[in-house]
């Protein structure tokens, strides 16, 4: 199997658009929380989230009309353009190569379903906008990326909820390592929608002000939106091109709880960690930092920490959550966290868990509270867990010849 490396990154987030801005915001511990304006929040007791403001897809898209695709597709295609440019690969070079697309998502274009539902409720089904209907299918996200970059290899969407980004990256890793693709554009994308916000609100898991993973005073998640995209290629290809290598992809692990629709399962998560270590050829002692799923709910934080402890014992590495900054971006979450992991390795720092007040003794993790930490990271473990029991963990390493 061929070694696989990350040579391009693209990020569209509430704290920064583009790799450099996102990196600077991660290091500074910037909060992306604001009042949600994407939909009418009347009737909700609290209505904050990590919405992206001042995003202009026309700044990035030249071959796809932004008005013809949904917001999640706009995020994904724009971040893909960023990743390709960052890798030093032109549209023509990618179009002439065996380059594929694999994008993860939870909601797809659910914000369009919100609009269609509103039109039907207010004016009847005959009044719905047929042009919007064509934008609903989630496969449009991968198609938008492929169309923008002129790609002719496979284009897939992984709808495995909030671990979908890691699923997509794992699939892309397999294609590259097995020689079935020259390059892969992979990651995740999702946009804030009323349906998901209302669902979490009804579950009682929406925080009123901020997200506080692993904190005694946490009150839940902040819904967010955005896209994280990686460009993968073989190490040989990267070296031949003289490309900058952010990190090497060592492997990944997957499990399914087959247990409960929404409650995480400690033993299944622990098994997923072990699967990832085995696939990557590492041991727990090799891991320098864990980029946690870290949603800021009691169910997740306590269960995730217990699963980590069951694998690592008392020698747990630092465990921080970037959801404290960008919120829970659903299917984009583990993909944006993968971008963060690659940046952390390349730049030599651990992103903080902001909004931290008091450690939760039930978790007992070093969550890198409030301030980023310089660290010469060699191996980073990135967690992604989802409703339905879909768990996916990716492993990244500093490139060493």
C-alpha positions in Angstrom: 0.0 0.0 0.0 1.2 3.5 -0.9 1.8 6.2 1.8 -0.8 8.9 1.7 -0.3 12.6 2.6 -2.2 15.8 2.9 -1.0 18.5 0.5 -3.9 20.9 0.4 -6.5 22.1 2.9 -9.6 24.2 2.6 -11.8 25.5 5.4 -15.0 27.5 5.5 -15.9 28.1 9.2 -17.5 30.6 11.5 -14.0 31.6 12.8 -12.1 31.8 9.5 -12.4 31.2 5.8 -9.3 29.7 4.2 -6.5 27.7 5.8 -4.5 30.6 7.1 -7.4 32.5 8.7 -8.7 29.2 10.2 -5.2 28.4 11.6 -4.8 31.8 13.2 -8.3 31.7 14.8 -7.6 28.2 16.2 -4.3 29.3 17.7 -6.0 32.4 19.2 -9.0 30.5 20.5 -11.6 32.6 18.7 -15.3 32.0 19.3 -17.6 31.8 16.3 -20.9 32.2 18.3 -23.5 34.7 17.1 -27.2 35.0 16.8 -28.7 32.8 14.1 -30.1 34.7 11.2 -30.3 31.9 8.6 -33.9 31.1 9.7 -36.6 32.6 11.8 -35.8 31.8 15.4 -39.1 33.2 16.8 -40.4 30.8 19.5 -37.1 29.5 20.6 -36.0 30.6 24.1 -32.4 30.9 22.9 -31.1 31.1 19.4 -27.3 31.4 19.2 -25.1 29.2 17.0 -21.9 29.3 14.9 -23.3 30.7 11.7 -20.9 31.8 8.9 -21.4 35.5 8.0 -20.1 37.4 5.0 -19.5 34.3 2.9 -19.4 35.0 -0.8 -19.2 31.8 -2.8 -18.7 33.8 -6.0 -15.2 34.7 -4.7 -14.3 31.0 -5.1 -16.6 29.5 -7.7 -16.0 30.1 -11.4 -17.6 27.1 -13.1 -20.7 26.6 -10.9 -23.4 29.2 -10.5 -23.8 29.6 -6.7 -27.5 30.3 -7.2 -27.9 26.9 -8.7 -26.7 24.9 -5.6 -27.5 24.9 -1.9 -25.4 26.4 0.9 -23.7 23.2 1.9 -22.7 22.6 -1.7 -21.4 26.2 -1.9 -19.3 25.5 1.2 -17.9 22.2 -0.1 -17.0 23.5 -3.6 -15.4 26.7 -2.3 -13.3 24.7 0.3 -12.3 22.3 -2.5 -11.1 25.1 -4.7 -9.1 26.4 -1.7 -7.6 22.9 -1.1 -6.6 22.5 -4.8 -5.0 25.9 -4.9 -3.2 25.2 -1.6 -1.8 22.0 -3.0 -0.5 23.9 -6.1 -2.8 21.9 -8.5 -4.6 23.7 -11.3 -8.1 22.7 -12.4 -6.6 21.5 -15.7 -4.1 19.2 -13.8 -6.8 17.7 -11.6 -9.2 17.3 -14.5 -6.5 15.4 -16.5 -5.8 13.1 -13.6 -7.6 10.3 -11.8 -9.0 12.5 -9.1 -12.2 11.7 -7.2 -14.5 13.4 -4.7 -15.9 12.0 -1.4 -17.8 14.3 0.9 -19.5 13.6 4.2 -22.7 15.3 5.4 -25.5 15.0 8.0 -28.2 17.3 6.6 -27.2 17.7 3.0 -29.3 20.7 1.9 -31.8 20.6 4.7 -32.0 24.4 4.7 -33.7 24.1 1.3 -36.1 21.6 2.7 -36.9 24.2 5.4 -37.7 26.7 2.6 -39.8 24.3 0.7 -41.7 23.3 3.8 -42.4 26.9 4.6 -43.7 27.6 1.1 -46.0 24.6 1.2 -47.4 25.5 4.7 -48.0 29.1 3.8 -49.2 28.8 0.2 -49.8 25.2 -0.6 -47.8 22.6 -2.4 -48.5 24.1 -5.8 -46.5 27.2 -4.7 -43.2 25.4 -4.0 -40.2 26.5 -6.1 -39.3 23.7 -8.4 -35.8 25.0 -8.9 -35.2 24.5 -5.2 -36.4 20.9 -5.3 -33.6 20.1 -7.7 -31.1 21.3 -5.1 -32.2 19.0 -2.3 -30.5 15.6 -3.0 -27.3 15.4 -1.0 -25.3 14.0 -3.9 -25.4 17.5 -5.3 -22.6 18.4 -2.8 -20.1 16.0 -4.4 -21.3 16.9 -7.9 -20.8 20.6 -7.2 -17.2 19.9 -6.2 -16.6 17.7 -9.3 -18.2 20.2 -11.6 -16.2 23.2 -10.3 -12.9 21.3 -10.6 -13.8 19.5 -13.8 -13.3 16.1 -12.3 -14.3 12.8 -14.1 -13.5 10.2 -11.5 -16.1 9.0 -8.9 -18.0 11.5 -6.8 -19.6 10.2 -3.6 -21.4 11.5 -0.6 -21.2 9.7 2.8 -24.4 10.6 4.8 -23.2 8.9 8.0 -24.3 11.9 10.2 -21.7 13.6 12.4 -18.9 11.2 11.7 -19.3 11.5 8.0 -16.2 13.6 7.4 -14.0 11.0 8.8 -15.8 8.3 6.9 -15.2 10.2 3.6 -11.5 10.7 4.4 -11.1 7.1 5.3 -12.6 6.0 2.0 -10.4 8.5 0.1 -7.4 7.2 1.9 -8.2 3.7 0.8 -8.5 4.7 -2.9 -5.1 6.5 -2.8 -3.2 3.9 -0.9 -4.5 1.1 -3.2 -3.6 3.0 -6.3 -7.2 3.5 -7.5 -7.0 7.3 -7.6 -4.2 9.8 -8.1 -5.8 12.5 -6.0 -8.8 12.7 -3.8 -10.8 15.7 -2.7 -12.4 14.7 0.6 -14.0 16.0 3.8 -17.4 17.2 4.9 -20.0 20.0 4.6 -23.2 21.1 6.3 -25.2 24.3 6.8 -27.3 25.4 9.7 -31.0 24.6 9.3 -34.2 24.9 11.3 -34.8 21.2 11.3 -31.6 20.2 13.0 -31.6 23.2 15.4 -35.2 22.4 16.4 -34.4 18.7 16.9 -31.5 19.3 19.3 -33.6 22.0 21.0 -36.4 19.5 21.7 -33.8 17.1 23.0 -32.7 19.8 25.5 -29.1 19.9 24.2 -28.8 23.4 22.7 -26.6 25.6 24.9 -28.0 29.1 25.4 -24.7 31.0 25.1 -21.5 29.0 24.5 -20.3 25.4 24.1 -18.2 24.1 27.0 -16.9 20.6 26.3 -15.6 18.7 29.4 -16.7 21.5 31.7 -18.7 21.1 34.9 -21.0 23.9 33.7 -21.6 22.8 30.2 -25.2 23.2 28.9 -25.0 21.5 25.5 -24.0 22.0 21.9 -24.0 25.0 19.6 -25.1 24.2 16.1 -22.6 25.3 13.5 -21.9 25.1 9.7 -19.1 25.0 7.3 -16.8 22.7 5.3 -13.4 21.1 5.8 -11.7 19.7 2.7 -8.4 17.8 2.3 -6.5 17.1 -0.9 -4.9 13.7 -0.6 -2.2 12.1 -2.8 0.6 9.6 -2.5 3.8 10.5 -0.8 5.7 9.8 -4.1 3.5 12.1 -6.0 3.9 14.9 -3.4 7.7 14.5 -3.3 7.9 14.5 -7.1 5.9 17.7 -7.3 7.8 19.4 -4.4 4.5 19.9 -2.6 4.1 21.1 1.0 3.1 18.1 3.2 0.9 19.1 6.1 0.7 15.6 7.5 0.6 11.9 6.6 -2.6 9.9 6.9 -1.7 6.7 8.8 -5.1 5.1 8.8 -8.6 5.0 10.4 -11.0 2.9 12.4 -14.8 2.4 12.2 -17.4 0.8 14.4 -21.2 0.8 14.7 -22.8 0.6 18.1 -25.9 -1.1 16.9 -27.2 -0.2 20.3 -29.0 3.2 20.7 -30.0 5.8 18.2 -28.7 8.8 20.1 -26.7 7.6 23.2 -23.0 6.9 22.6 -21.6 3.6 23.6 -18.3 3.6 25.5 -17.2 0.1 24.6 -17.9 0.7 20.9 -15.9 4.0 20.9 -13.0 2.2 22.7 -13.1 -0.5 20.0 -13.1 2.2 17.3 -10.0 3.7 18.9 -8.2 0.3 19.0 -9.3 -0.3 15.4 -7.8 3.0 14.3 -4.5 2.3 16.1 -4.3 -1.2 14.6 -5.0 0.1 11.1 -2.4 2.9 11.5 0.2 0.7 13.0 0.6 2.6 16.2 0.1 2.1 20.0 -1.7 4.4 22.5 1.7 5.6 23.7 2.4 7.0 20.2 -0.5 9.5 20.3 0.5 13.1 21.3 -3.0 14.7 21.0 -6.6 13.7 20.6 -8.9 16.1 18.7 -12.1 15.1 20.5 -15.6 14.8 19.2 -16.3 16.9 22.4 -19.8 18.1 21.8 -20.4 19.7 25.2 -23.2 17.3 26.3 -22.9 15.2 29.4 -23.7 12.0 27.4 -20.9 12.6 24.9 -18.2 14.1 27.1 -18.3 11.6 29.9 -18.7 8.6 27.6 -15.9 9.8 25.2 -13.5 10.4 28.1 -14.3 7.0 29.6 -13.6 5.3 26.3 -10.3 7.1 26.0 -9.3 6.2 29.5 -10.2 2.5 28.9 -7.6 2.5 26.0 -4.9 4.9 27.3 -5.2 4.3 31.0 -3.7 7.0 33.2 -1.4 8.2 30.4 -4.0 10.1 28.3 -2.6 12.7 26.0 -4.2 16.2 25.8 -7.8 16.0 24.6 -9.3 19.3 23.3 -12.5 20.1 21.4 -12.6 22.7 18.6 -16.4 22.6 18.8 -16.0 25.1 21.7 -15.0 27.5 18.9 -16.9 26.5 15.8 -19.9 24.7 17.2 -21.1 21.3 16.1 -20.9 21.5 12.3 -22.6 18.0 11.9 -21.3 16.1 8.9 -18.5 18.7 8.5 -17.3 18.3 12.1 -14.7 15.6 11.9 -13.6 16.9 8.5 -12.9 20.4 9.9 -11.3 18.7 12.8 -9.1 16.8 10.4 -8.1 20.1 8.8 -7.3 21.4 12.4 -5.3 18.2 13.1 -3.2 18.7 10.0 -2.6 22.3 10.8 -1.7 21.4 14.4 0.9 19.0 13.2 2.3 21.4 10.6 2.3 24.4 12.9 3.2 22.7 16.2 0.4 23.6 18.5 -2.6 22.1 20.2 -5.9 24.0 19.7 -7.6 25.0 23.0 -11.0 24.1 24.4 -12.3 27.6 25.0 -15.1 28.7 27.4 -13.6 26.5 30.1 -14.4 27.3 33.7 -14.1 24.1 35.8 -12.9 20.6 35.1 -15.5 17.9 35.2 -14.0 15.1 37.4 -16.2 12.6 35.6 -14.1 13.3 32.4 -10.7 13.8 34.0 -9.0 15.0 30.7 -6.5 17.7 30.0 -8.7 19.7 27.7 -6.1 22.4 27.0 -8.3 25.0 28.6 -8.8 28.4 26.9 -5.3 28.9 25.5 -3.6 27.0 22.7 -0.4 25.2 23.6 2.9 24.9 21.7 3.6 21.2 21.1 5.8 19.3 18.6 3.1 16.9 17.6 4.0 13.7 15.9 0.8 11.8 15.9 -2.8 13.1 16.3 -6.0 11.1 16.7 -9.2 12.7 15.4 -12.6 11.5 16.7 -16.0 11.6 15.0 -19.1 10.0 16.5 -22.7 10.1 15.2 -26.3 9.3 15.9 -27.1 5.7 14.9 -23.8 4.6 16.5 -21.6 5.5 13.5 -18.1 6.0 14.9 -15.0 7.0 12.8 -11.5 7.9 13.9 -8.7 9.1 11.7 -5.0 9.1 12.5 -2.5 11.7 11.2 1.2 12.0 11.6 4.1 14.4 10.9 5.7 13.4 7.7 9.0 11.6 8.3 11.0 10.1 5.4 
